[in-house]
Amino acid sequence: MMRLLLVSLLLSQLLICLAFPLSTRPIGRVLDCDDPETHEAAAVALHHINAGHHHGYKYVVNRVENVKVLSGTPSGEIFLLELDLLETKCPAVSPTPVQNCTVRTIIEQAVEGDCDVRLQKLGGNFTVRGVNCKSELDSAETILRMCPNCSLLAPLSDTKVVHAVDLFLLKFNKENNTVFYKLHEIGRAQIQSVPSNKVNVEFVVAATNCSLADAHLGLRACDTLSGDNAHYGACAGTLFKHQDERDEITVQCTVYEPQPGQDYHPVTHNDSLGFIVPHAHFHHNLRHSSLGHHSSESSSAEEHLSATHVNHAVKRSITGEPVAPSVTKRQSCPGKKIFF
């Protein structure tokens, strides 16, 4: 009888453990969104995102929306971050460190990025294990409410935009007597019909293996430099059409020094990293998804956090049994906005 009672007791304890398997696991530390460690993780995530985004512009972190930490895995801690990003004025090909890049203002119709990032922290170092990003423009209503006379972004494939870039590139190459440059990509464009007939475009050029004289023999003979010889420049041009149909053109380009290892392919519909840039888009979408199951630890970490929804760490006694925390720490999220 005692043996039967003991077996029944053990079975009941087992059923209780199976019914509540997550409640006795350590769920990790609680970090605030503006904690220095959170910002350190966000900086590593941002570097990874910018390094993988080969078109358009570099991004900066505007604020950390949420952070969750899971500990107790064989591979260290798992950090899950939700980040708000803002587009800068530095093209992806620019060698300027992102911390020195100017952030676009709202009235320029700012582009905002939204990223979910999974990182692993082991030995004090962060490693990105997965990223899922998207971006969108500020609404036209917001811009026009703040600046009624401001121009909104035009589609990158608009015929007026493409025509203007052809003229800008022709003017730039005529004034450059050493290397012939081809268009790499159009970054942003604005068309102002009222009160003036003006087209403003930002674009990127790439050096070729031709001089201007060589180029006159035929464009097909000129190939864009690649590999360690890849050479890019960032340009901004304005086309103003007078009432008598005369074109007034101004264009300024900053040509960067060659950057070994920085070889970017011209814009295509779908590149190897999944950055999809349809011709009708108004901006280069920060579409980056690599949230695959890189490891069983990171995958179980994400599932564990979504299942528990607990905002405090589980304390344990010296016997290893969980004990109720005396004080529940409330997480402070989202973090403060750095820009707007």
N, C-alpha and C positions, 0 to 999 in steps of 0.2 A: 504494500500500500504506500509506504514511504517513497519507494522507487517511482511508482506511478505518479505520485504527487510532485516529485522532483522533476520528472520529465515534463509534466504539464506546465510547471512553472517556467522551465527553460523554453518551452515552445511559445508560451505567452510573451516572454521577454523578446524572443526572436521576431515574433509578429509585430511587436511594438517598434522594433528597430527598422523593420522593413517598411512599415507604414510611414515613418518619419525619418527617412535616410539623410535628408539635408539638414535637419535641425541641429544635429550634433557635430556637423563639420565646421571647421574654421572658415569663415567667409572673408577674412582679410582685414586689413586696416581701413580706417575711414579717413579719407583725405578731402580737404576743401578744394574747390575749383581754383582758388588763387594761392594754394599752397606752393612753395618753391619747388617741391618734388613734382607736383603736377605740371608746373610750367616747364620743368626740365624735360619731362616726357613729351609735352606738347612741342617743344623745340626740336626734339629728335623726329617726331612725327612730321613736322613741317618740312624739315630737310628732305625726308624721304618723299613727300608729296611733290615738292618742287623738282627734285631730281628725276621723278618719273613723268613730269608734265612737260613735254617737249615742244608745245605750241602755245601761242598766246603769251601770257604774262606770269610773272612770279606772284606768289601769294604770301600774306602774313597772317598770323593769328590775331583775330580781334578779341575773342574771349573763349574760355573753356566752358562749354555748356554743362558737361557732366563728367564725372570720373568715378570709376569703380575699380576696386583692387581685390584680387583673389590670391590668397597665400596658401601654403601647404602643398603645392604641387612639386613634383620631383624636379621641374625645370625652373624653379623660382616663382616669383610673383607675376601675375598677369594683370595688366592695366587695360581698361576699356575707356577710351576717351571719346567725347563728342565735341568737335571743334567748329567754331565759326571762323571763316577766313574772309579776307578782303583782297581784292586784286590791286597790285601795285602798277607803277608806270614802267617797271623794268621788264623788257621782253625776256622770254625764257632763255634766249641765246646770250643775254647780257652777262658779263663776268662780275657785275656789281653784287657784292654780298647783299642778301635780302634785307638785312637790318639797315642798310643804307638806301633802300629804295623808297621812293615817295608813294604813299598810299593815295589812290584816287578818291576824290571827294564825291559826295552824294550827287551834286549837280552835274557831274560828268557821267551820270548814270552808272553808279558803282556796280560792280559784279561781286556777289557774295557767294562764298563757298561753304558747303556743309559736309563735314567728313566724320565718319566713324572709324576709329583706329584701334587696333589691338596690338599691344606691345608686351614684350617679355622683359622682366628685369632680373638679371642674374649677375652676381658678383658686382653689384653697383652700377651695371651698365644696361642701357635700354636697347632693345632690338625690335624693330617693327615686324610684326607677324601678319598683319592684314590691314588693308585700307579700302574704304568704300566712300567715294566722293561724288558730289554733284554741285552744280553752280547755277545761279540764275541772276538776272538783272533786277535792279530796283525797279519798281513799277513806274510807268510813265506818269501816273497821277501824282506820285510822291515828288518826282522831279519838277513837273510843271507847277505844282503848288508852291514849291520853294523858289522856282526860277521860271516864270512864265515864258521868257524869251529864249530859254536854253533849247538847244537842239538835241533830239533823242538819237540813239544809235541807229544807223542804217544797216541793212543786210550787207554782209561782206561781198556778196556777189552782185549788188546793185550795178546796173550798167553805168551810171554816173560815177560810181566809186571806181570801177575797173578802168574806165576811160581816164579818170584823173591820175590813177597810179601809173598808167602807161606814159602819160605826159611827165609825171614826176621822175620816173626812172630814166626817160630819155634825156631830161635836163640834167640829172645827176651824172649820168654817164658822159655827156658832152663836156661837163666841167671837170671830169676826172680823167686825166691823161695817162694813167698807169694801168689800171685793171678794169675790165668790163664786168659789171655786176648784173645778176639776174634777180628777179623777184623770188623771195623765199616764201613769204606769206603776208597777207593783209591782217593787221591786228585789230584795228578799230576804225570806224568811219562815221562821219556825221554830215548830213546834208541840210543846209540852211537856205530855204527858198525865199523866205520873207524875214527881214526887209531886203536882204542881199541874196544873190545867187552864188552860194559858196559851198565848196566841198572840202572837208578836212579829213585827212586819212593818216593813220599811223601804219607803217609797214616795215618789213624786214627784208634786207637784201643779202645776197650771198655772192662772194667773189667767184669768178671762173678762171680757167687757165688761159684766157684770152686777154689781149690788150684791146683798146677801143678800135685800133686799126684792124686787128685780126677779126674782130666781131663784124666789121663791115663786109667781110667776105662771106658771111653766113652764120646765123645764130646756132645752127645745128653743129657747127664745128667747135663750139664752146661748151665745155662741161664744167659744172659746179665743182669747186675744190672740195675734197672730202678727207676723212681721216684726220690726222694731225695737222693737215694743211687747210682744213675748213676755216673760212674767214667770213664773218658776218658784220652787218651794220644795221643800226636802227634809224629809221627815217620818219619825218613828219612833213607833210606837204599840204599846201592850201591852193585850191584852184578857184579863182574868182572870175566869173564871166560878166563882162561889162555889157551895157545895153547895146553897144554896137557889135556884139558877139566876139570882141577881143578877149583872149584868155590871159589873165594875169596869174603867173605861177611862181610860187615860192616853195622851196624844198630845202630842208636841212637834214644831214645825216651824220651820225656818229659811228665811225667804223672802229670796231673792236680789234684788239690784237688777236692773232690766232690762239685758240685755246685747245691744246692737245687733249684728245679724248672727248671733246664736245662736238660730235658730229650729228646734226639734226637733219632729218629728211623733210623735204617740202610737204606741205599739207596734202593729205589724201583723205578719202572718205573714211577710212578705217585703218589706223596704223597698228603696229604690233602690240602696243600697250592698251589698245581699246579706246583711245581718245577719238571720239567720233565728231567730226566737224563738217556737217552738211553745208552746202553752199549758201543756203538760205539763213544760216544762223547769224545772229547779231554779235555774238562773242564766241570765243573759244571755250567750249564747255570743259569744266574741270571734271571730266568723267573718268574716274580711276577706280577700278574695282579689283581687289585681289584678296578678298576676305575668304580665302579657301581654308580647308582644314589642314593647316600647316603641321599641327601636331595634336595628338589626342589630349594633351594637357591643356592647350589653349582652347580647343573646342569645348572640352568639359567645363572649363572655367567660365566661358560665356553662357553656357546652358545653366550652370550652377547659379550664376548671378541673376539671370533672368527668372529663375525659379524661386529664389529665396525672397527677393525684395526686402532684405533686412539692411538697416543702416547703422549697425554697430557690430563690433567684433565680439566673438564668443569667447569669454574668459574660461580658463580651465584651472581646476584645483591641482594640487601637487599629486593627486591620485590619477589625474587625467580625465576626471569626470567634468562635464560642463557645469558651470555655475552661472547664475543670473548676474549680469553686470549691475553694479550699484548705481552707475550713472550712464545713461544712454547719450552718446555724442551725436548731435544733430549736424548733418553735413551742410555746409554753406555752398550752394550751387544754384544757378549758374554763377560764373565769375563776373568780375567787372569788365565792361567794354574798354578796350584800350584806345580805340579811335572814335567810332560813332555807332 
